[in-house]
Amino acid sequence: MDVAFDADGRCHVSDHRLGAVLRLDDEGPVVLSDGPGARQGLAVHGEALFTGRSSTAGCGRCR
């Protein structure tokens, strides 16, 4: 599991087991991305959230 905070202080979590990226807010978790391949690592750059996948080389943009 990886955790990153954006500029607005929102918490983002990658769940390797589920292959999902979630944003945690007051109403509960919000799924931003899911699908095959375990997510590895999170990075925030400006307004963009990036994550890598263990099953492929490189990274992808979640939002």
C-alpha positions as CSV (number, residue, x, y, z in Angstrom):
1,M,0.0,0.0,0.0
2,D,1.3,3.5,-0.9
3,V,0.0,6.8,0.3
4,A,0.3,10.3,-1.3
5,F,-1.3,13.7,-0.5
6,D,-2.2,16.2,-3.1
7,A,-1.9,20.0,-2.8
8,D,-5.4,20.2,-1.3
9,G,-4.4,17.7,1.5
10,R,-6.5,14.9,0.1
11,C,-5.2,11.4,0.8
12,H,-4.7,8.9,-2.0
13,V,-4.0,5.2,-1.5
14,S,-2.9,2.5,-3.9
15,D,-4.1,-1.0,-2.9
16,H,-1.7,-3.5,-4.4
17,R,-4.0,-6.4,-3.6
18,L,-7.1,-5.0,-5.3
19,G,-5.2,-3.2,-8.1
20,A,-7.0,0.0,-7.2
21,V,-6.2,3.6,-6.4
22,L,-8.6,5.3,-3.9
23,R,-9.1,8.8,-2.6
24,L,-10.1,8.9,1.1
25,D,-12.5,11.7,1.9
26,D,-15.2,12.5,4.6
27,E,-17.9,10.3,2.9
28,G,-15.5,7.3,2.6
29,P,-13.2,5.9,-0.2
30,V,-13.7,6.9,-3.8
31,V,-12.3,4.6,-6.5
32,L,-10.2,6.6,-9.0
33,S,-8.7,3.7,-10.9
34,D,-9.0,-0.1,-10.8
35,G,-8.3,-3.0,-13.0
36,P,-5.8,-5.8,-13.7
37,G,-2.2,-5.3,-12.5
38,A,-1.1,-4.4,-9.0
39,R,-0.5,-0.7,-8.5
40,Q,3.0,0.2,-7.2
41,G,3.7,3.7,-5.9
42,L,2.0,7.0,-6.1
43,A,3.2,10.5,-7.1
44,V,1.5,13.8,-7.2
45,H,2.6,16.5,-9.6
46,G,0.5,19.7,-9.7
47,E,-3.1,18.5,-10.2
48,A,-2.0,15.1,-11.6
49,L,-1.9,11.8,-9.7
50,F,0.4,9.1,-11.2
51,T,0.8,5.4,-10.3
52,G,3.0,2.6,-11.6
53,R,2.0,-1.0,-12.3
54,S,4.0,-4.0,-11.4
55,S,2.8,-6.0,-14.4
56,T,4.0,-3.4,-17.0
57,A,6.9,-1.0,-17.3
58,G,6.2,2.7,-16.8
59,C,3.4,4.6,-15.1
60,G,0.0,5.9,-15.8
61,R,-2.0,9.0,-14.9
62,C,-5.0,8.4,-12.6
63,R,-6.4,11.9,-12.8
